[in-house]
Amino acid sequence: MTIWGRTRLPLGLVAASAMFASGCAGGVDDTPEANGASRSSALTAATPASDCDEREPTRTVATSGSTGHVEIEDFFIGGVFFADDTILRAKGHPECVAHVESPDEAFAAAGTLTVSSDAVGTPGGPPAPFAINPDGRNEYFEFPDPPLFNVGEGTKVQVALAGAAGLPPIPETALRSSASGPINVTEPVVPGSGVLAVSSTAPLRFAWDVPATQPPHADRGSHRQHVSMRLFALGPVGWGQLYCSWPTAAGRGKVPALLLGAFRSRLGGAGAVDAVVDVYSGEFRELATAKSSYVVFVTTDDATTLPRSTRATFE
């Protein structure tokens, strides 16, 4: 299986598929969500999670638009963009979003992706920011060496995207790398088979040990530290990724059952499909408009104790 950089995005599965606000609101609603502060014509960060996190939503919303995934690590930068996806949300749960791609959808060129950090231009850091243009498959790759940041130091990282027709730009945005070592994930527990069973009818719960020492910006302000997850799944009529993120200091989070159900239904077929689960530490943001959703996060390999790309079944 081909692996997408250090995020281990299963592009072998993708290639196979290509061949064939606030308040807890309320089945799947395919009407576009009204514009709001985080759904404006300019990319803005989505609202952080609230206490609604513990209540199940009663409605999901589906919109169509462009999506993107940008992962920034110490020794790796990668990004992919899509021009026309289905974007799924659960009302009252802005901490989660799902992107669903059609089987024949190709990667899209979204202009130059520029990544830098406070270590750039300093002794032991990269000499200059990285200006990354799409390759022949419209994928974005770079391998910083020296590293873009040192693990556990909470380094400020900057990212910007030039954009293209139908793919909005990302204005320069700052995020922080993880301010701690690997975070111990206590839930879910991977069984002896090495394969997690993810249900589309029950919440998917996560729990972790909060690091004993948290920096001043860890749980407040514009550079909150996060534990975030990605569920990648491949179905017979579609494939996609579901993301959620929670403040590291919370020690727990869950993926709403209604969103899992809506996501699974978009993949087609019945029964279990192949999936992988990743859990990250470091700052995570969704940058969104009314017709786009980009997820951008800073992490590192083995950022948590849940093995990267843990195999799963999703039913």
PERA-V236840 format. One record per residue. N is the residue number from 1. RES is the residue in three letters. NEAR is the number of other ideal C-beta (glycine too) atoms within 12 Angstrom. Layout:
n=N res=RES near=NEAR
n=N res=RES near=NEAR
This chain:
n=1 res=MET near=18
n=2 res=THR near=15
n=3 res=ILE near=21
n=4 res=TRP near=32
n=5 res=GLY near=29
n=6 res=ARG near=27
n=7 res=THR near=37
n=8 res=ARG near=29
n=9 res=LEU near=35
n=10 res=PRO near=31
n=11 res=LEU near=28
n=12 res=GLY near=21
n=13 res=LEU near=33
n=14 res=VAL near=36
n=15 res=ALA near=24
n=16 res=ALA near=19
n=17 res=SER near=30
n=18 res=ALA near=21
n=19 res=MET near=12
n=20 res=PHE near=18
n=21 res=ALA near=23
n=22 res=SER near=20
n=23 res=GLY near=18
n=24 res=CYS near=23
n=25 res=ALA near=23
n=26 res=GLY near=19
n=27 res=GLY near=16
n=28 res=VAL near=27
n=29 res=ASP near=22
n=30 res=ASP near=18
n=31 res=THR near=12
n=32 res=PRO near=19
n=33 res=GLU near=31
n=34 res=ALA near=15
n=35 res=ASN near=17
n=36 res=GLY near=21
n=37 res=ALA near=18
n=38 res=SER near=29
n=39 res=ARG near=32
n=40 res=SER near=19
n=41 res=SER near=16
n=42 res=ALA near=21
n=43 res=LEU near=36
n=44 res=THR near=26
n=45 res=ALA near=34
n=46 res=ALA near=36
n=47 res=THR near=26
n=48 res=PRO near=35
n=49 res=ALA near=37
n=50 res=SER near=20
n=51 res=ASP near=14
n=52 res=CYS near=25
n=53 res=ASP near=31
n=54 res=GLU near=20
n=55 res=ARG near=22
n=56 res=GLU near=26
n=57 res=PRO near=35
n=58 res=THR near=23
n=59 res=ARG near=27
n=60 res=THR near=39
n=61 res=VAL near=37
n=62 res=ALA near=31
n=63 res=THR near=32
n=64 res=SER near=27
n=65 res=GLY near=33
n=66 res=SER near=39
n=67 res=THR near=43
n=68 res=GLY near=50
n=69 res=HIS near=45
n=70 res=VAL near=44
n=71 res=GLU near=47
n=72 res=ILE near=51
n=73 res=GLU near=40
n=74 res=ASP near=35
n=75 res=PHE near=25
n=76 res=PHE near=33
n=77 res=ILE near=41
n=78 res=GLY near=37
n=79 res=GLY near=45
n=80 res=VAL near=40
n=81 res=PHE near=42
n=82 res=PHE near=38
n=83 res=ALA near=27
n=84 res=ASP near=24
n=85 res=ASP near=38
n=86 res=THR near=37
n=87 res=ILE near=44
n=88 res=LEU near=44
n=89 res=ARG near=44
n=90 res=ALA near=43
n=91 res=LYS near=31
n=92 res=GLY near=30
n=93 res=HIS near=48
n=94 res=PRO near=39
n=95 res=GLU near=42
n=96 res=CYS near=48
n=97 res=VAL near=51
n=98 res=ALA near=47
n=99 res=HIS near=42
n=100 res=VAL near=42
n=101 res=GLU near=40
n=102 res=SER near=25
n=103 res=PRO near=24
n=104 res=ASP near=17
n=105 res=GLU near=27
n=106 res=ALA near=23
n=107 res=PHE near=33
n=108 res=ALA near=33
n=109 res=ALA near=30
n=110 res=ALA near=37
n=111 res=GLY near=26
n=112 res=THR near=23
n=113 res=LEU near=43
n=114 res=THR near=32
n=115 res=VAL near=41
n=116 res=SER near=33
n=117 res=SER near=36
n=118 res=ASP near=23
n=119 res=ALA near=29
n=120 res=VAL near=25
n=121 res=GLY near=15
n=122 res=THR near=18
n=123 res=PRO near=9
n=124 res=GLY near=18
n=125 res=GLY near=25
n=126 res=PRO near=29
n=127 res=PRO near=16
n=128 res=ALA near=18
n=129 res=PRO near=26
n=130 res=PHE near=33
n=131 res=ALA near=20
n=132 res=ILE near=32
n=133 res=ASN near=21
n=134 res=PRO near=28
n=135 res=ASP near=16
n=136 res=GLY near=11
n=137 res=ARG near=19
n=138 res=ASN near=25
n=139 res=GLU near=34
n=140 res=TYR near=38
n=141 res=PHE near=31
n=142 res=GLU near=35
n=143 res=PHE near=21
n=144 res=PRO near=32
n=145 res=ASP near=16
n=146 res=PRO near=20
n=147 res=PRO near=29
n=148 res=LEU near=43
n=149 res=PHE near=39
n=150 res=ASN near=25
n=151 res=VAL near=26
n=152 res=GLY near=24
n=153 res=GLU near=26
n=154 res=GLY near=35
n=155 res=THR near=36
n=156 res=LYS near=28
n=157 res=VAL near=45
n=158 res=GLN near=32
n=159 res=VAL near=43
n=160 res=ALA near=31
n=161 res=LEU near=36
n=162 res=ALA near=24
n=163 res=GLY near=28
n=164 res=ALA near=23
n=165 res=ALA near=13
n=166 res=GLY near=23
n=167 res=LEU near=35
n=168 res=PRO near=33
n=169 res=PRO near=29
n=170 res=ILE near=40
n=171 res=PRO near=20
n=172 res=GLU near=21
n=173 res=THR near=33
n=174 res=ALA near=28
n=175 res=LEU near=45
n=176 res=ARG near=38
n=177 res=SER near=41
n=178 res=SER near=43
n=179 res=ALA near=37
n=180 res=SER near=32
n=181 res=GLY near=23
n=182 res=PRO near=26
n=183 res=ILE near=37
n=184 res=ASN near=25
n=185 res=VAL near=35
n=186 res=THR near=20
n=187 res=GLU near=24
n=188 res=PRO near=32
n=189 res=VAL near=19
n=190 res=VAL near=24
n=191 res=PRO near=13
n=192 res=GLY near=7
n=193 res=SER near=12
n=194 res=GLY near=17
n=195 res=VAL near=22
n=196 res=LEU near=35
n=197 res=ALA near=24
n=198 res=VAL near=36
n=199 res=SER near=23
n=200 res=SER near=34
n=201 res=THR near=19
n=202 res=ALA near=20
n=203 res=PRO near=29
n=204 res=LEU near=37
n=205 res=ARG near=27
n=206 res=PHE near=42
n=207 res=ALA near=25
n=208 res=TRP near=34
n=209 res=ASP near=23
n=210 res=VAL near=25
n=211 res=PRO near=26
n=212 res=ALA near=13
n=213 res=THR near=15
n=214 res=GLN near=23
n=215 res=PRO near=25
n=216 res=PRO near=15
n=217 res=HIS near=24
n=218 res=ALA near=29
n=219 res=ASP near=24
n=220 res=ARG near=15
n=221 res=GLY near=15
n=222 res=SER near=15
n=223 res=HIS near=33
n=224 res=ARG near=36
n=225 res=GLN near=43
n=226 res=HIS near=46
n=227 res=VAL near=49
n=228 res=SER near=50
n=229 res=MET near=48
n=230 res=ARG near=42
n=231 res=LEU near=43
n=232 res=PHE near=43
n=233 res=ALA near=42
n=234 res=LEU near=39
n=235 res=GLY near=33
n=236 res=PRO near=20
n=237 res=VAL near=22
n=238 res=GLY near=32
n=239 res=TRP near=45
n=240 res=GLY near=45
n=241 res=GLN near=46
n=242 res=LEU near=49
n=243 res=TYR near=47
n=244 res=CYS near=45
n=245 res=SER near=43
n=246 res=TRP near=38
n=247 res=PRO near=31
n=248 res=THR near=44
n=249 res=ALA near=29
n=250 res=ALA near=30
n=251 res=GLY near=22
n=252 res=ARG near=27
n=253 res=GLY near=35
n=254 res=LYS near=32
n=255 res=VAL near=44
n=256 res=PRO near=42
n=257 res=ALA near=26
n=258 res=LEU near=37
n=259 res=LEU near=43
n=260 res=LEU near=39
n=261 res=GLY near=31
n=262 res=ALA near=37
n=263 res=PHE near=46
n=264 res=ARG near=42
n=265 res=SER near=31
n=266 res=ARG near=37
n=267 res=LEU near=39
n=268 res=GLY near=22
n=269 res=GLY near=20
n=270 res=ALA near=13
n=271 res=GLY near=14
n=272 res=ALA near=23
n=273 res=VAL near=32
n=274 res=ASP near=31
n=275 res=ALA near=37
n=276 res=VAL near=40
n=277 res=VAL near=39
n=278 res=ASP near=44
n=279 res=VAL near=46
n=280 res=TYR near=46
n=281 res=SER near=47
n=282 res=GLY near=45
n=283 res=GLU near=44
n=284 res=PHE near=46
n=285 res=ARG near=39
n=286 res=GLU near=44
n=287 res=LEU near=37
n=288 res=ALA near=38
n=289 res=THR near=34
n=290 res=ALA near=26
n=291 res=LYS near=27
n=292 res=SER near=41
n=293 res=SER near=48
n=294 res=TYR near=45
n=295 res=VAL near=48
n=296 res=VAL near=44
n=297 res=PHE near=45
n=298 res=VAL near=44
n=299 res=THR near=47
n=300 res=THR near=37
n=301 res=ASP near=25
n=302 res=ASP near=26
n=303 res=ALA near=43
n=304 res=THR near=36
n=305 res=THR near=24
n=306 res=LEU near=34
n=307 res=PRO near=24
n=308 res=ARG near=34
n=309 res=SER near=34
n=310 res=THR near=31
n=311 res=ARG near=29
n=312 res=ALA near=37
n=313 res=THR near=26
n=314 res=PHE near=38
n=315 res=GLU near=26
